[in-house]
Amino acid sequence: MDARVPTALDDFLFDLNGYLILKNAVDADLLAELNDAFDAFPDLQYGEWWGNAQRRDYNGATGFELHNCVEVGAPFEKLLDHPSWINYLRRYCGEAESYVQGLFVDECIASIRRSGGHHPVHSGGFKAAVRNQYAYANGVFRCGQCNVILAISDVGPGDGPTMVIPGSHKSNFPHPNAGDYGKLDRMDHLDGAVPVLLEAGDALLFVDGIMHGGSSRTNESGERRVTIYRYGPHWGSTRYGFEYSEELLNRLTPERRKLLQPVAPNRPR
Ligand SMILES: O=C(O)CCC(=O)C(=O)O
């Protein structure tokens, strides 16, 4: 597969809205491998480790979230530098044309959400942390964290699609009805929020500084399966102290290894 390169229209829409939908990002073979891998997850309790991956749901409503999922199998490794999106991340949050050019994957999660689950609304341009800010200046993007949510199952109405408030990565005001400032933590009926419907294999790429969250899964049966990979500048660090294992780093291609360990540790012999 030829690596996709952001077009002028992609840049325009990413700047305007704060997100892009990459249709058919992953082919049927890799999707099948990922689904098989999800089927094989053990029944982990919150906090339980599986090798160097840990179930660490973001909160009580988000469902099963396996952090460091790149540790648990080859299909997850293939997502790191996937040709459908890697050039977008290099351009938008890879400190392009600077002395610290390069990316770091600071979190990667396999997420399963069942009926009733949701991810509360968060983020937005107002008082945004530098870590997840949107920025473009002097002809280059200087975003902090950008995320790729890949649909492993179809995510249609009622399946708990991710919701975004287009343009909110640049907002100068808090949303009066949302999150810390307002009453609603579910995104379902939040003014300005739109659901991002995806077919299995499609990916949502967004700057973390946009207001976003996961709408309520209202369908009674089945589950929403997605992966969430967070990219940022190569000097970044993980939020929860996860580390990538030597076993993993040693089996990766140099390109993939660099995404998990952009700068090798410098220690005395
Ligand atoms: O689960 C979702 O749809 C949204 C996830 C999310 O908000 C996040 O990972 O920051």
The ligand as a MOL file (V3000), in Angstrom:
LIG
                    3D

  0  0  0     0  0            999 V3000
M  V30 BEGIN CTAB
M  V30 COUNTS 10 9 0 0 0
M  V30 BEGIN ATOM
M  V30 1 O -14.0410 6.3840 23.1320 0
M  V30 2 C -14.2240 7.3440 22.4030 0
M  V30 3 O -15.0030 7.3310 21.4550 0
M  V30 4 C -13.4830 8.6220 22.6730 0
M  V30 5 C -12.1720 8.3940 23.3160 0
M  V30 6 C -11.5970 9.6260 23.8880 0
M  V30 7 O -12.2530 10.5850 24.1250 0
M  V30 8 C -10.1930 9.6900 24.1460 0
M  V30 9 O -9.5570 8.6560 24.0440 0
M  V30 10 O -9.6810 10.7660 24.4800 0
M  V30 END ATOM
M  V30 BEGIN BOND
M  V30 1 2 1 2
M  V30 2 1 2 3
M  V30 3 1 2 4
M  V30 4 1 4 5
M  V30 5 1 5 6
M  V30 6 2 6 7
M  V30 7 1 6 8
M  V30 8 2 8 9
M  V30 9 1 8 10
M  V30 END BOND
M  V30 END CTAB
M  END
